[in-house]
Amino acid sequence: MNTRTLERSTVLAAGPDEVWAAIGDFGGPADWHPHLPPSTMEDDADPEVPGAVRAFAVDGKVVARERLLDRDDEARRYRYALLDPVALPVGDYVATLAVRPHAEGAEVRWSAVYRGPDEVVPRVESLFGDGTYGTGLDALRARFARD
């Protein structure tokens, strides 16, 4: 399996601190992402502390688990690893959600590095890139739109 990258980004008409305040909680992506179910922190872990695991469940069944690898509020970013169950045949999936200053406000960059065969790349691009990352970034553009 080859190492792959996935990335989506958007520029928002809001300050980086304002955007980070909305999306920087590892335990609360459903607060801003319209298609993610609410997550629960396993073992009542603190979502600010590396090692914490969040679990997403639909109809009582866990559909995804992710472990916080590191978090840097000053840099406005966190990294997490996708754990089991994995919807696609990928390995070593590590994603980063980051907010950076931009001339027009803030840039949100959601990216991942993972291992997978050639045939899985279009499915990862569709499911995670467009379905998860793209949908979340679209929601942020709508949320921070200036009239």
Secondary structure, 3 states (H helix, E strand, C coil): CEEEEEEEEEEECCCHHHHHHHHCCCCCHHHCCCCCCCEEEHHHCCCCCCCCEEEEEECCEEEEEEEEEEEECCCCEEEEEECCCCCCCCEEEEEEEEEEEECCEEEEEEEEEEEECHHHHHHHHHHHHHHHHHHHHHHHHHHCCCC
